[in-house]
């Protein structure tokens, strides 16, 4: 039996006339931890929605678990049920994802759709409340929570369904450092669990922690595929795909530096081929 | 321009149009939260099975609409107030949330009837010399009374039943899944719409440094309506996708299983027998 979770062959998608993805070919296997890297508008979120069968390819072929993902196939209740049980998506904007009156109802929503027995649902909710420190928020309205709390609820509301594949859209965006650390902790815990994790992000700081392979998207196309170290070392690629930028900073001795900032390297000198001295002593 | 101008505004503490609008939007959210809270409290109606409650309230609303007696209408109205009190909903709250608004709208519609419906004149309006007639007054009283009573019963249902339970009760009573799904979506999208509107007006408010003239306000609102509609469509589509992503197919599933007990059947029997007796006596 094939280990392929997703297989994309020349997949295209467009919003009305505007192409969002074009010629995307990828293969994601069971247990892979993949980071989709790309600047804003590069097609990361669209690709995640295709992988979650919320959008369907306008061209090419997308297979999930060896079966073609089409609108007609997902219209079938049995196929839809099987797919939703296996794949979960955490949206970038938690306000979109949290539509129930209380945090408790939010956690119960997915399992109820899957038709789990009441006892199992209650036990799973209990576990999630502890795992994500949500017990004090259990009866609160989700839209009244802080950004970090909302993200935790959104993550828990998907993970409670125990999906084999978790798709995360910018999981650390707009989060305070502690909430970011919590999300990353979950992604680290998933390593070696057999769960497939696909994370769309442009936060280069977290890539090496959360992924074993990286797909770089630019203007709806795959610009590069490789190991995190390989991708993050390619300054030219990062600059071309708008993932790295010039960074100015001050040194203790008053010097001001400009250099390509990819969030990966630290330098300990003022001269040399990389950094350019703007003012002060080198 | 003095610093005080920015602090208090040129006209003192009076709130401008944008501030009032933002305040009203916040008030709608507060009402909704309050409704969820009151549906979770202990009370007579809160303790009833949602299916029985839904049927009972519909029967009482139907009775209020069909009755041809003002006395019966008044009795039904008092029954609604009594049910509210027994469920922890004060007349002051009913007045604030239903009675005043309904009175304003139906009152405007009913007002011409008091002079237009032919009949024996009771008195003449000064200056206009139009005659107020008894049948006209009766007709207006029926319209306002029916609207007030029906709206009060409907509000009691919403304030004493979590919205998802109302939807599930509708499904249990055979309302088609499409209709229930549309109601559920409408409820959710209404909040998306209000939230987006609130954020837009807050953003606008933060950039206003002087009171706007009437024409400017109208232009702003017209432009905002278009933008709001486009944004709401986008957000609503995303909310729907988020529901679909977690297995939603239009059916309402809840953890709470409805179980009708003896008192539910008693309440339902009373609510069905009362309108039946009233309408039968008025044949």
Interface residues (C-beta under 8 A of the other chain):
Chain A: X49 X52 X54 X77 X80 X81 X84 X85 X88 X89 X91 X93 X95 X96 X97 X99 X100 X101 X105 X108 X109 X110 X112 X113 X114 X115 X118 X121 X122 X141 X143 X144 X157 X158 X161
Chain B: X33 X36 X162 X163 X164 X188 X191 X195 X235 X238 X239 X241 X242 X243 X244 X245 X246 X247 X248 X249 X253 X254 X255 X257
